[in-house]
């Protein structure tokens, strides 16, 4: 027993230690993750899924975290991570959703340091979809706007250098587009349009890799416009004034090459053009030479392989973008061809803007309208007395303009409201009612001869016994023709005849 007691004690100790270890594991189910909280566990799991490119599972876990723990300290990171999952997935649809999520993050958490990162990701989304200069430039314009917003809204962000360099590359692509359009107009000798494009280019993008070429082409466009004006049929004074203004503009373009880009290729050509135009040739400063040389040394080329593969991709070449200097943050005014022509016209007129602001007015001439000082005619205004000298005189002497020559009665006014017609008693060759064109009532005036108007004949609507229908009709027609020439009797006779004929047919007995 003395030999077995140490062994029993050792086994008992081992059992106690193993039991204690087992109870510790059961009581702490999160032993592998220490004291981490459940929301942190969900966030770590989502990040692990994103590392393995399982973006759908990562978004499901992040949504669970957001909905289950709305007050968690990982809410902002979870929303940003969800936008990052769309951004990393790629594709036009996923990038559009990522942009929307980044904007929501900036809206709800504008003071967090990650807000600048969200703005940079929005700009990078459009940068990745940017196409070559001769294609759609929508994403290039959007990328320029988003990078400018990041630089202006977050000036103390550590992401500022990256944003500025990307903005220089975007502006290089936009400048190449403007340069291509300006060169297109210059080759076709459409100088006002070329001047407009090139002026906008050199003012808006001074760090363009071909700025000297653009300025030289601008000076050549001014000289081409001078040649066109000399060949035109303008007045000699206007020609001299316009040529003087264009010569000044061309000189400024060549001077800018020598003072701003003295180490570039077109510097010597600009000096020769100034000498040919008998203009002074400026000398660049040492600071301008050093700055321009540093800009040129920072540019790089894609190489032969890059140019070969460039034809198989839609993305632009940004290798020529400079790495020195700050990009342009303000948008200069865009110059149009009409603005160039307006400036030339103003220069010819001694600095006075063209009259009418280049607008054409159309005047409509109406014939037969009342004179400006003449009142419009009204129906209740008395008509002026007509000139009867040209009308033929009647056998009875002169006739009064206000009375009828045959009846002596005054004509009723036109607005009396009664049914009227032209006087049938007017003599031949003379207008009715002495040429005034007045209207008379149908009923003759009783004051003309003192006799009452003749009543209309009695209408016979039924066949009288022992009388002939034709006889009645003929006697009725005779009485109607002899009694009055009124136009209302005719329709009544026709109605009576139609009624008699109808009744006659009704009483006719047909044989069986």
C-alpha positions in Angstrom: 0.0 0.0 0.0 2.9 2.3 0.7 4.1 1.9 -2.9 0.6 2.4 -4.5 -0.3 5.6 -2.6 1.9 8.0 -4.7 0.5 6.5 -7.9 -3.1 7.0 -6.7 -2.4 10.6 -5.7 -0.9 11.3 -9.1 -3.9 9.9 -10.9 -6.3 11.9 -8.7 -4.4 15.0 -9.5 -4.6 14.4 -13.2 -8.3 13.9 -13.0 -8.8 17.1 -11.1 -6.8 19.1 -13.7 -8.6 17.6 -16.6 -12.0 18.2 -15.1 -11.1 21.9 -14.4 -10.0 22.3 -18.0 -13.2 20.7 -19.3 -15.4 23.0 -17.2 -13.5 26.1 -18.5 -14.2 25.3 -22.2 -17.8 24.7 -21.6 -18.3 27.9 -19.7 -16.6 30.1 -22.4 -17.9 29.2 -25.8 -16.0 32.1 -27.4 -12.6 31.0 -26.2 -11.1 31.1 -29.6 -12.0 34.7 -30.1 -11.3 36.0 -26.6 -13.7 38.6 -25.4 -15.0 39.9 -28.8 -18.6 41.1 -29.1 -21.1 39.5 -31.4 -21.3 42.5 -33.8 -17.5 42.5 -34.1 -17.7 38.8 -34.9 -20.2 39.4 -37.7 -18.0 42.2 -39.1 -14.9 40.0 -39.1 -16.8 37.2 -40.8 -17.9 39.6 -43.5 -14.4 40.8 -44.1 -13.2 37.2 -44.4 -15.8 36.5 -47.0 -14.7 39.6 -49.0 -11.1 38.4 -48.9 -12.2 35.2 -50.7 -14.3 37.2 -53.2 -17.6 35.9 -51.8 -19.3 39.3 -52.0 -22.9 38.0 -51.8 -22.3 36.2 -48.5 -20.4 39.2 -47.2 -23.3 41.6 -47.9 -25.7 39.2 -46.2 -23.6 39.2 -43.1 -23.3 42.9 -43.1 -27.0 43.4 -43.5 -27.5 41.1 -40.5 -25.2 43.2 -38.5 -26.9 46.5 -39.5 -30.4 45.2 -38.9 -29.6 43.3 -35.6 -27.4 45.9 -34.0 -28.5 49.3 -35.1 -26.6 51.0 -32.3 -23.3 49.2 -32.8 -20.1 51.1 -33.3 -19.5 49.1 -36.5 -22.5 50.4 -38.3 -20.5 53.0 -40.3 -17.9 50.5 -41.1 -20.5 48.0 -42.2 -22.1 50.4 -44.6 -18.8 51.4 -46.1 -17.8 47.7 -46.4 -21.1 47.0 -48.2 -20.3 49.7 -50.7 -16.8 48.3 -51.1 -18.2 44.9 -51.9 -20.1 46.3 -54.9 -17.0 48.3 -55.9 -14.8 45.2 -55.8 -17.3 43.1 -57.7 -17.1 45.5 -60.7 -19.4 45.7 -63.7 -21.6 48.7 -64.7 -24.5 47.6 -62.5 -22.4 46.9 -59.4 -20.5 50.2 -59.8 -23.7 52.1 -60.0 -24.9 50.5 -56.8 -21.6 51.2 -55.2 -21.8 54.9 -56.1 -25.3 55.1 -54.6 -24.0 53.5 -51.3 -21.0 55.8 -51.1 -23.2 58.8 -51.5 -25.5 57.5 -48.7 -22.5 57.1 -46.5 -21.4 60.7 -47.1 -24.9 61.9 -46.3 -25.2 60.0 -43.0 -21.5 60.3 -41.9 -20.1 63.5 -43.3 -17.7 64.1 -40.5 -15.9 60.8 -40.5 -12.5 60.4 -42.0 -13.9 57.7 -44.3 -16.2 60.3 -46.0 -13.2 61.5 -48.1 -12.5 57.9 -49.0 -16.1 57.4 -50.2 -15.8 60.5 -52.3 -12.6 59.2 -53.8 -14.2 55.9 -54.6 -17.1 57.7 -56.4 -14.5 59.6 -58.6 -12.6 56.4 -59.3 -15.8 54.7 -60.5 -16.1 57.2 -63.3 -12.3 57.1 -63.9 -12.4 53.4 -64.5 -15.2 53.8 -67.1 -13.5 56.7 -68.9 -13.1 56.1 -72.6 -10.7 57.4 -75.3 -10.8 61.1 -76.3 -12.6 60.5 -79.6 -15.4 58.6 -77.9 -18.0 59.3 -75.3 -16.6 61.7 -72.7 -19.5 61.5 -70.2 -17.5 59.6 -67.6 -14.5 61.8 -68.1 -16.6 64.9 -67.3 -18.1 63.2 -64.2 -14.7 62.1 -63.0 -13.4 65.6 -63.3 -16.3 67.0 -61.2 -16.0 64.3 -58.5 -12.2 64.8 -58.1 -12.7 68.6 -57.9 -15.3 68.1 -55.2 -13.0 65.9 -53.2 -10.2 68.5 -53.4 -12.4 71.4 -52.4 -14.5 69.7 -49.8 -11.7 67.8 -48.0 -8.6 69.9 -48.3 -6.9 68.3 -45.3 -7.4 64.7 -46.4 -4.5 62.4 -46.8 -6.0 61.3 -50.1 -5.5 64.7 -51.7 -2.3 63.8 -53.7 -3.9 60.8 -55.3 -7.0 62.8 -56.2 -4.9 65.6 -57.8 -2.9 63.1 -59.9 -6.0 61.4 -61.1 -7.5 64.8 -61.9 -4.5 65.7 -64.0 -4.9 62.5 -66.0 -8.6 63.1 -66.6 -7.9 66.7 -67.7 -5.3 65.3 -70.1 -8.0 63.2 -71.8 -10.4 66.1 -72.0 -7.8 68.3 -73.4 -6.9 65.8 -76.1 -10.6 65.8 -77.1 -10.7 69.6 -77.5 -7.4 69.5 -79.4 -8.7 67.0 -81.9 -11.8 69.0 -82.5 -9.9 72.3 -82.9 -7.4 70.6 -85.3 -10.4 69.3 -87.3 -11.7 72.8 -87.9 -8.2 74.2 -88.6 -7.5 71.7 -91.3 -10.8 72.6 -93.0 -10.0 76.3 -92.7 -13.0 77.0 -90.5 -11.0 79.4 -88.5 -13.6 80.9 -86.1 -14.6 77.5 -84.9 -10.9 76.5 -84.5 -10.2 79.6 -82.6 -13.1 79.0 -80.2 -12.0 75.4 -79.4 -8.3 76.2 -79.1 -8.8 79.2 -76.9 -11.0 77.2 -74.5 -8.3 74.5 -74.4 -5.3 76.6 -73.6 -7.2 78.6 -70.9 -8.8 75.6 -69.2 -5.9 73.0 -69.4 -2.5 74.8 -69.2 -0.7 71.6 -68.3 -1.8 69.8 -71.4 1.1 67.8 -73.0 0.5 69.5 -76.4 -0.2 73.0 -75.1 2.5 74.5 -77.3 1.0 72.9 -80.4 -2.4 74.2 -79.5 -1.1 77.7 -79.1 0.8 77.6 -82.4 -2.3 76.3 -84.2 -4.3 79.1 -82.5 -1.9 81.7 -83.9 -2.1 80.1 -87.4 -5.9 80.3 -87.2 -5.7 84.1 -86.5 -3.4 84.5 -89.4 -5.7 82.5 -91.7 -8.6 84.8 -90.6 -6.4 87.8 -91.6 -5.9 86.3 -95.1 -9.7 85.8 -95.5 -10.4 89.4 -94.4 -7.9 90.8 -96.9 -9.6 88.9 -99.7 -13.0 90.1 -98.7 -15.0 93.1 -100.1 -15.1 95.0 -96.9 -14.4 98.6 -96.5 -10.8 99.4 -96.3 -11.1 101.1 -92.9 -12.9 98.1 -91.5 -10.3 95.8 -92.9 -7.5 97.6 -91.3 -9.2 97.6 -87.9 -10.0 93.9 -88.1 -6.5 93.0 -89.2 -4.9 95.0 -86.4 -7.0 93.1 -83.8 -6.3 89.7 -85.3 -2.6 90.4 -85.5 -2.6 91.3 -81.8 -4.3 88.0 -80.9 -1.9 86.0 -83.0 1.1 87.8 -81.3 -0.3 86.9 -77.9 -0.6 83.3 -78.8 3.0 83.1 -80.0 4.3 85.1 -77.0 2.7 82.6 -74.7 4.6 79.8 -76.2 7.9 81.5 -75.6 7.1 82.7 -72.1 5.2 79.6 -70.7 6.5 76.7 -72.7 10.0 77.7 -73.8 11.5 74.2 -73.9 8.8 72.6 -76.0 9.1 71.9 -79.7 7.0 74.9 -81.0 9.1 77.6 -79.3 11.4 78.1 -82.3 8.5 78.2 -84.7 6.7 80.8 -82.7 9.9 83.0 -82.6 10.1 82.8 -86.4 6.4 83.7 -86.9 6.9 86.8 -84.6 9.8 87.9 -86.7 7.9 87.5 -89.9 5.0 89.6 -88.5 7.5 92.3 -87.4 6.6 91.8 -83.8 9.0 91.8 -80.8 10.2 88.4 -79.6 10.0 87.9 -75.8 12.7 86.1 -73.8 11.6 83.5 -71.2 12.7 83.7 -67.6 14.9 81.1 -65.9 12.0 80.1 -63.6 9.7 79.5 -66.6 12.4 77.4 -68.3 13.0 75.3 -65.1 9.3 74.7 -64.5 8.6 73.7 -68.1 11.6 71.4 -68.1 10.4 69.7 -64.9 6.9 69.2 -66.4 8.3 67.6 -69.5 10.6 65.3 -67.6 7.7 64.0 -65.5 5.8 62.8 -68.6 6.3 59.3 -69.7 5.4 57.3 -72.8 3.5 54.0 -73.2 6.2 52.5 -75.3 5.8 50.4 -78.4 4.0 47.6 -76.7 1.6 50.0 -75.0 0.7 51.7 -78.3 0.2 48.2 -79.9 -2.2 47.1 -77.1 -3.9 50.5 -77.1 -5.9 49.6 -80.1 -7.6 46.7 -78.3 -8.8 48.7 -75.3 -11.3 51.5 -74.9 -9.4 53.1 -72.0 -7.4 56.3 -72.9 -3.7 56.8 -72.7 -2.9 58.9 -69.7 0.9 58.4 -69.7 1.5 61.9 -71.1 -0.1 63.6 -68.1 2.3 65.6 -66.1 3.2 64.7 -62.5 4.1 68.3 -61.6 1.8 71.2 -60.8 -1.7 71.5 -59.6 -4.8 70.8 -61.8 -7.3 73.5 -62.8 -10.1 73.6 -60.3 -12.2 76.5 -61.8 -14.1 76.2 -65.1 -13.3 79.0 -67.5 -15.9 80.3 -69.9 -16.4 78.2 -73.0 -15.8 80.2 -76.2 -18.0 79.6 -79.2 -17.5 80.5 -82.9 -20.3 83.2 -82.7 -18.4 84.8 -79.8 -15.3 85.0 -82.0 -17.2 86.7 -84.8 -18.9 89.1 -82.4 -15.4 90.1 -81.1 -14.2 90.8 -84.6 -17.3 92.9 -85.4 -16.9 94.8 -82.2 -13.2 95.5 -83.1 -14.1 96.8 -86.5 -16.7 99.1 -84.9 -14.2 100.6 -82.5 -15.2 98.5 -79.5 -19.0 99.0 -80.0 -21.2 95.9 -79.9 -23.1 95.2 -83.0 -26.6 96.7 -83.1 -29.5 94.5 -82.3 -27.4 91.9 -80.6 -27.2 89.9 -83.8 -30.9 89.4 -83.8 -33.1 89.8 -86.9 -36.5 91.4 -86.6 -39.3 90.8 -89.0 -41.9 93.5 -89.7 -45.3 92.3 -91.0 -47.1 94.8 -93.3 -50.9 94.4 -93.3 -52.9 95.8 -96.2 -56.4 97.3 -95.8 -56.0 97.9 -92.0 -57.2 101.3 -90.5 -54.6 104.1 -90.3 -52.9 104.5 -86.9 -54.8 107.7 -86.1 -58.2 106.5 -87.4 -60.7 104.9 -85.1 -62.1 101.5 -86.0 -65.5 101.6 -87.6 -68.5 100.7 -85.4 -72.0 99.6 -86.4 -73.8 102.2 -84.3 -71.9 105.1 -85.9 -73.7 107.2 -88.5 -72.4 106.7 -92.0 -71.0 109.7 -93.7 -73.0 111.3 -96.6 -72.0 109.7 -99.9 -70.9 111.7 -102.9 -73.9 111.5 -105.3 -72.2 113.5 -108.0 -71.2 110.4 -109.8 -74.7 108.8 -109.6 -77.1 109.4 -112.5 -79.9 111.9 -111.7 -83.5 110.6 -111.7 -86.2 112.1 -113.8 -87.9 113.7 -110.7 -84.8 115.8 -109.8 -82.4 115.4 -106.8 -83.2 112.7 -104.2 -82.5 113.1 -100.5 -79.9 110.6 -99.1 -82.0 109.9 -96.1 -85.3 109.1 -98.0 -86.4 106.9 -100.8 -87.0 108.7 -104.1 -90.2 106.7 -104.9 -91.9 106.6 -101.5 -90.4 109.6 -99.7 -90.0 107.5 -96.4 -86.9 107.5 -94.3 -85.0 104.2 -94.4 -85.0 102.2 -91.2 -81.6 101.8 -89.4 -79.6 98.7 -90.0 -79.6 97.6 -86.4 -83.5 98.0 -85.9 -83.8 94.2 -85.4 -86.4 93.6 -88.2 -85.9 91.4 -91.2 -84.7 93.6 -94.0 -83.8 93.3 -97.7 -82.5 95.6 -100.4 -85.0 98.1 -101.8 -86.5 96.6 -105.0 -87.8 100.0 -106.2 -84.4 101.5 -106.8 -84.0 102.6 -110.4 -81.8 100.7 -112.8 -78.1 101.7 -112.8 -78.3 103.2 -109.3 -77.5 101.4 -106.1 -80.4 100.7 -103.8 -81.2 103.4 -101.3 -79.0 106.0 -103.1 -75.9 103.9 -103.0 -75.6 103.8 -99.2 -76.4 100.1 -99.1 -79.1 100.6 -96.4 -81.7 97.9 -95.8 -85.5 98.3 -95.7 -88.1 96.2 -93.8 -90.2 93.8 -95.7 -93.4 95.6 -94.8 -94.0 98.8 -96.8 -94.5 101.9 -94.8 -98.2 102.9 -94.5 -97.2 106.6 -94.6 -96.1 106.5 -98.2 -99.5 106.7 -100.0 -101.9 106.7 -97.0 -103.3 103.2 -97.8 -103.1 100.1 -95.6 -100.9 97.2 -96.7 -102.7 94.6 -98.8 -103.5 91.5 -96.7 -102.2 88.1 -98.0 -104.7 85.9 -99.8 -106.6 83.3 -97.9 -105.0 79.9 -97.9 -107.1 76.9 -99.0 -106.1 73.8 -97.2 -109.0 71.6 -98.2 -110.7 70.9 -101.5 -114.1 72.7 -101.7 -117.0 70.8 -103.0 -117.9 71.5 -106.6 -114.6 73.3 -107.3 -111.7 72.2 -109.4 -108.4 71.9 -107.7 -106.6 73.4 -110.7 -109.0 76.4 -110.7 -108.4 77.1 -107.0 -104.7 76.9 -107.5 -104.7 79.1 -110.5 -107.0 81.7 -108.8 -104.8 81.6 -105.7 -101.7 82.1 -107.7 -103.3 85.0 -109.6 -104.4 86.7 -106.4 -101.0 86.3 -104.9 -99.3 87.8 -108.0 -101.6 90.7 -108.2 -101.8 91.5 -104.5 -98.2 91.9 -103.5 -94.7 91.1 -104.5 -93.7 90.1 -101.0 -91.2 87.2 -100.9 -93.1 85.5 -98.0 -96.2 84.6 -100.2 -94.4 82.2 -102.5 -93.6 79.6 -99.8 -97.2 79.8 -98.4 -98.7 79.0 -101.9 -96.4 76.1 -102.3 -97.3 74.8 -98.9 -101.0 75.1 -99.8 -100.6 73.2 -103.0 -98.7 70.5 -101.3 -101.4 70.2 -98.6 -104.2 70.0 -101.1 -102.4 67.4 -103.2 -101.8 65.3 -100.1 -105.5 65.4 -99.0 -106.6 64.5 -102.5 -104.5 61.4 -102.5 -105.8 60.6 -99.1 -109.5 60.6 -100.1 -109.0 58.7 -103.3 -110.9 55.4 -103.4 -108.9 52.6 -104.9 -110.7 49.9 -106.8 -110.5 46.4 -105.4 
